[in-house]
Amino acid sequence: MLDTQAFADQVFGFLAQQALEKSLKAWLCALGEAFPFTHDLTDLLSRLDESGQDVGDLWGLAEFNPYAVELRYTHALPDDVPLDRPAAIELVESVVTRVQRVVGEA
């Protein structure tokens, strides 16, 4: 999905946001915490923070909030700055790996 001609930023951003959202929800589940019906990564990070998890390095995930499922209904697009796809892939992979460790320890 690195090909910007084949996949729009909205599609790429949506999939990255979904991977991050589901990962954070899995993290909360592994801690025995409930999570709300939300697509807001900041809200999920806040809940992890309140649960005593070190998420200080993850607040930047909020940049993917505009790509959440609400985008499908509002058609509001994030600003014209294209996503750094390789950096986004690296970020998603690092969050997924981190959550896999947490889940494995639960």
Steps between C-alpha positions, in 0.01 A plus 500: 500500500799729458376588149320832542348466153332169585403579860386842616621637832145464630510123441852456634434726798174321580670160506787629713252661741302176524813296575596745773149516646462122516847466651427750776168328573678164520746655745214622717338155486827335602499723807143398580378850421183581312520730204233730363344491158740755356737547211691774683858387555555779752214371713640147490849626589352697790337185633828312474678785676239496777563125533865571578640417157791699361358649181701822504660420167168415333304827519602573141263224390229766516615615155305200366171602666381692192516177301263313734175351383326838537687605186275267304195695606621858505732488200714748692859450406811573705714784370677466172823375656551148367554219747853374548405143421828327586501680838134408555572133426793503740285665767214251461744208510663631817163548675379155393824340623474687831140389549586140410752502786240638742240247389754219528575601858132512598 
